[in-house]
Amino acid sequence: MKGSTETNSCYCLHRDCTQPENKGNAIACDNCGSNLLLQNRYRVLQLMGQGSFGRTFKAIDQSKAEQPYCAIKQFWIEPHHKSKAKAGELFKQEAQRLEVLGKHPHIPTLIDYFVEENEQYLVQEFIGGTNLAQESGWNESKIRELLLYLLPLIQFIHDHNVIHRDIKPENIVRSHRDNSLTLVDFGAAKVVTEAMASKTGTVIGSAAYTAPEQLKGKAVFASDIYSLGVTCVHLLTNVHPFNLFDSNENSWNWRHYLSQPISKQLGQVLDKMLLGAINQRYQS
C-alpha cells in the first residue's frame, strides 16, 4: 500500500520518551534526541498497539519512491536481562518463521528484521482495513463464511508447526482493497518442536480468548481452535467473552445472548471448539 511523501508528524521509538510526537520531517526527536529513521529508511507515523512484550507501529519506507506503508513491531528486551541471548535467538527464529508464513496470501509478508539500539524490530506488509472487532451485524451465514475462510489458514500455520496463540477479532483484518481477511500479529506465535512439546512456557495471548491449557503456559494446536471459537461466539452475540462464560457452572452460555437463533449444526460445532478438555475439542 502506498504511503505519503509528506507526513504531518512522526513518532519516537525510544520507550522512555515522554513526548514521542515529532514533526514529520524531523531527523532526531525533539524531546530525547533519539534517531527517528530506523535503518535510515523507516519513519514511524503512529503507535497502533502495545502489549507486555513490545509495540506495533504504522510506518513508511522512505527508501522507496512510492514510500509504501508498513507495520513495524518493536520487541522489548531488558539490556541486562539474563535471558537476553535466548531472546535474541527466539527473535531470529520468529523472523525466519514469519518469512515462510508470509508467503501465504492472507498472512502479512515479512519485509525486514534487524536489531537497532538494543531493540528488535520486524517490518511487515501493512494491511489497510478494519479488524473484525470494528464490524457488526454478525449472523450464522457470516460466521460460517468466517470459519470456511480461516480454518484452512490456521491449518496452514499448524502444518508449519506454529501455534498462533492470539486469535481474536482484533487480529483478523478485512482488507479495504478486496474484502479478503488477513490474520495478523504473530508476536505471540510459537514454533512447536518435539523438545518443546512437553515444556510449560510463558503465558501469552489475550485472556478472554485464551484456552485453559494456554493460560497454564502449555498451548497446543487445539488452543487456536478454542480461540477461534471464542471469537465466533463474541461476534455472534456482541457480548464480551468474560460475560459469556459461567464460572459457577464452568460452561459457556453464549446462546442466551443470541439476537436470532442459529442452526443446531453450527451450534454443535462451536460448542466442540469451546470444550475445556483438549482431547474432546477439535484437534485440527
Number of C-alpha atoms within 10 A of each C-alpha: 13 13 16 13 11 9 13 10 16 25 23 27 23 17 12 9 14 10 13 21 17 19 14 16 13 15 16 15 21 15 13 14 12 16 17 25 19 16 12 12 14 21 32 25 20 17 18 12 11 12 12 8 12 17 19 22 22 22 23 27 23 18 13 9 10 14 20 18 24 27 24 26 22 21 20 17 17 11 10 7 9 9 12 13 11 10 17 15 12 14 20 15 14 19 20 14 20 21 18 13 20 17 12 14 12 20 21 24 20 22 16 13 19 15 15 10 9 12 18 19 22 21 24 24 18 21 23 14 17 17 19 18 16 9 12 11 9 16 17 16 9 14 17 13 10 14 14 11 15 18 15 12 18 20 17 14 21 19 12 13 15 21 24 25 29 24 29 25 21 16 17 21 22 19 16 12 10 8 11 13 22 21 22 21 18 20 23 16 20 21 17 17 10 7 7 12 13 10 11 13 15 12 17 21 21 16 15 15 24 23 27 17 17 21 17 13 14 19 27 21 22 24 31 28 26 28 25 26 23 29 23 24 26 23 22 23 21 17 14 15 18 13 14 19 16 12 10 6 8 9 14 19 14 20 15 10 16 14 11 10 12 14 8 8 9 13 16 11 13 18 19 17 24 25 19 16 11 18 9 12 19 16 14 14
